[in-house]
C-alpha cells in the first residue's frame, strides 16, 4: 500500500508517518503543500491520502476537489484543526472519506488508518 501524506508542518508529517509505519505502511509519499500533493498524486498512484486542511498554495479541500475531479475514488482523510461541523460537512461533500481533528492521540490516528489500511 502506498500513502500520500500532505501537510505543511514537518513535525505533523513525521507524526503521521510514524503511525503509518506502526500499522505496516512503509511506502509513503510526502507533500509540503496542496499543489505538491496534487502533483504527487498524479505522478505516484496511491491507495490512501492524508491531507491537512490549511496549507499554502492549495488547501486540503482543494486537494480533495481536484483529485475527485480526476475521477479518483482513493480514500482521503482530512487531518485538520478545522473542527466546525460545517467545514467537516463541506469536506465530506467534496469527497473526503473521513477526518481527524488536531491535536490527536496516536490511537485516534491509528483507528482512522485501520479503516483504510489492510493489515
C-alpha positions in Angstrom: 0.0 0.0 0.0 1.2 3.5 -0.9 0.1 6.5 1.1 0.4 10.2 0.4 0.8 12.5 3.4 0.3 16.2 2.7 0.9 18.7 5.5 3.0 21.9 5.6 4.2 21.0 9.1 7.3 18.8 9.0 6.5 17.7 12.6 3.0 16.7 11.7 4.2 14.7 8.7 6.7 12.9 10.9 4.0 12.0 13.4 1.6 10.7 10.8 4.4 8.7 9.0 5.5 7.2 12.3 1.9 5.9 12.9 1.6 4.7 9.3 4.8 2.7 9.8 3.3 1.3 13.1 0.4 -0.1 11.1 2.7 -1.6 8.5 2.8 1.1 5.8 6.3 1.9 4.6 5.6 3.2 1.0 4.9 6.8 1.8 5.0 9.9 -0.4 5.2 13.3 1.3 3.9 16.7 0.1 4.5 20.1 1.8 1.6 21.9 0.3 -1.7 21.3 -1.6 -0.3 21.8 -5.1 2.6 19.4 -4.3 0.0 16.9 -3.1 -1.9 17.1 -6.3 1.2 16.8 -8.4 2.4 13.9 -6.3 -0.9 12.1 -6.7 -0.7 12.5 -10.5 2.9 11.2 -10.5 2.5 8.3 -8.0 -0.8 6.5 -7.8 -1.6 6.0 -4.1 -4.0 3.9 -2.1 -4.8 6.5 0.6 -4.3 10.2 1.1 -4.0 12.0 4.4 -4.1 15.8 3.9 -4.1 18.8 6.1 -6.9 21.3 5.6 -4.8 24.5 5.8 -1.8 24.5 3.6 -0.1 27.0 1.3 -0.7 27.1 -2.5 -3.8 24.9 -2.3 -5.9 23.8 0.7 -6.7 20.3 1.6 -10.2 21.0 0.4 -8.7 21.9 -3.0 -6.7 18.6 -2.9 -9.9 16.6 -2.3 -11.9 18.6 -5.0 -9.1 18.3 -7.7 -8.5 14.6 -7.0 -12.2 13.8 -7.2 -12.4 15.8 -10.4 -9.9 13.3 -11.9 -12.4 10.6 -11.2 -10.4 9.1 -8.4 -12.1 7.2 -5.5 -8.9 6.9 -3.5 -9.8 7.2 0.3 -8.9 10.7 1.6 -8.7 11.5 5.3 -8.7 15.2 6.2 -6.3 16.0 9.1 -7.3 19.4 10.4 -7.7 21.9 13.2 -10.9 23.0 11.4 -13.4 21.2 13.7 -16.5 23.2 12.9 -19.3 20.9 11.7 -20.0 23.0 8.6 -16.4 22.7 7.4 -16.3 19.0 8.1 -19.6 18.5 6.1 -18.1 20.6 3.3 -15.0 18.2 3.2 -17.2 15.1 3.2 -19.5 16.5 0.5 -16.4 17.4 -1.6 -15.4 13.7 -1.5 -13.4 13.3 1.7 -13.9 10.0 3.3 -13.0 10.8 6.9 -11.4 13.4 9.1 -9.1 13.6 12.1 -9.0 16.7 14.3 -5.7 18.1 15.6 -4.4 17.7 18.1 -5.0 14.0 18.2 -3.7 11.0 20.1 -1.7 8.2 18.3 -4.6 5.8 19.0 -7.1 8.2 17.2 -4.9 8.3 14.1 -4.3 4.5 14.2 -8.1 3.9 14.4 -8.7 6.0 11.3 -5.8 4.3 9.5 -7.0 0.8 10.2 -10.3 1.6 8.4 -8.4 2.0 5.2 -5.1 0.2 5.6 -5.1 -3.6 5.1 -3.1 -5.3 7.8 
